[in-house]
Amino acid sequence: MRKPSPTPSVPQPGEGKRGEQGYLGYLLRQASVALRNRMERTLAEEDVTLPQFAVLTMVGAYPGLSNADLARLSLLTPQTVSVIVSNLKRSGRLASRPHAVHGRIQQLEITKAGRNLLARCRPHIQRIEKRLAAGLSANEEQVIRRWLVRVAMDEPHGERDG
């Protein structure tokens, strides 16, 4: 009769395949989840979710967005954006107006209450971002930013496949 093999221990972040020898895609996802968790915990202090923060940030940066535009920009599903927008409008943090040409499309704007909430949330996120970049030179940070943008654009060599 064969003895069952002992259960392997699960490595901590930074160990084994969760460390520098791991797959880039896995490491990127691991970092993304850790960052998201930190952001969610700190935004909870202001009673705001990370998706709400993303919506307020994008509408504040790009007034006049439609829900569809907002879904693409905030990396959320249209259904999720619809619920978030409804809740933020109900709480007075977002407002909408009909599009000048396409009346069925509602364009979103952040209200004063929304800007105030965003202003309270930003320092929390800025602290996390500062910690994230700690120890990086300006050049290293720029290289990482370029790489992340290329990954998002699916342009591994900085050029489109031709």
N, C-alpha and C positions, 0 to 999 in steps of 0.2 A: 504494500500500500504506500502510495506517495504522499508525503507531507505537503500541505498547501504552502506556497511560498509566502513569506511575510509581505504585508501590504507596504508598498514603497511609500516613503514620506513625500509629501507634497512640498516642492521647493517654494521658498519665499521669493518675492520679487527680488531680482538681482542674482538669483541662484539658478544653476542649470540652464534649462531652456527658457527660463524667465529672466535670464541675465544676458550678458553681451554675446553669448553664443546662440541665442534664440533667433527665430525668424523675425525679420524686420517687421512684417505685417503684424505678427503677434505682439511684438514689443510696442509697436505704435498703438495697438488696441489696448494693451495693458496700461500704457501711459495715459491714454484718453480716458479710460474708465477711472483711473486714480484721480486725474484732474477733475473730472466731472463730479466725483464724490466729494472732493474738497470744496468745489464751488457750490454744490447743493447744500452742504452743511453750513457754509458761511452765509449763503443767501437766505437760509431758513431763519436766521436772526432778524431779517427784515420781513419775514412771512411772504417771501417770493420764491417761486420755483425757477430753476434754470431756464426752462422753455419760456416762461413769462419774461424773464430778464432778456433773453435773446430777441423776443418779439418787440419789447419796448426799445431795445438798443437799435434794432434795424429800422423800426418806424421813426425813431428819433433821428437816425442818420439819413434816412431816405423817405421823407414825408411824401404822401400820396400813393404809397404802395397799395396794391390790391391784396386780398387774401392769398391768391395764387402766387403773386410775386413774393410775398412774405414767406410762404411755405418753402419756396426754392431757396431763398436767402438764409432762412433760419434753420434749414436742414430738418424740418419737421413735416409731417404729413398734412395735407390740406384739412383733414378732419380735426387733427390736433390744433392746428392754427385757428380753425373756426371756433372751437370751444374756448381757446385762450383769448381770442379777440372778443368774443361775446362777454366773457367774464371781465376783461379789462375795460370794455365799454360800460358794462353795468356798474363797475366800481369808479367810473369817471376818469380812468387813466388813458383811455383812447377815445377818439371820436372818429366819425366817418362822414363822408359827403359823397354824393353821386359824382361819377366821372363826367366831365363836361361833354364828351362825345358819346360815350357808351354808358348811358344812365343806369344800367343794371349793375355795373361795376362800382363797388364802393371803394373810395380811396381813404386810407387811414392816416390819421394825424395823432401825434402824442399831445396830451393835454398838459396843463400846468401841473396837475396832480401826478401825472405820469412822469414828467420831467423831474419833479421833486423826489419821487420814489427811485428813479434811475440814479439821481445824484446821491441818494443814501446808499445805494447798492454798489456803485462804482468803486469806492475805496476798498470794499471787501475784496472785489475781484482784482483790483490793482495790487493789493498785498499778495495775493496768490500768484499773479503774473510776475511780480518782482522776485518772489521766492523761486519761481520756475526758472528765471533767467540768472539766478545767483551763480556767480562763478564763471559766467560766460563773458568773453570779451565782446565788444560791439560787433566785431567781424564774425565771431562764431555765431552770435545770435542772428546776424543777417544771413549767414549760410544756412542755418536751420530754417529760418523763415522762407527763404527761396526754395529749399528742398520740400518743405511742407506744401507750399503752393504748387510746385511741380507735381507732387504726388496727387494733390486734389485735382489738378488739371489733366492727369494721366499723361504727362510729358516727362518721362524719366531723363531725357537728355536736354531738356529745355527747348526742344523743337517738336512740332507735330509730325506724326508719321505721314509720309507723303505718298 
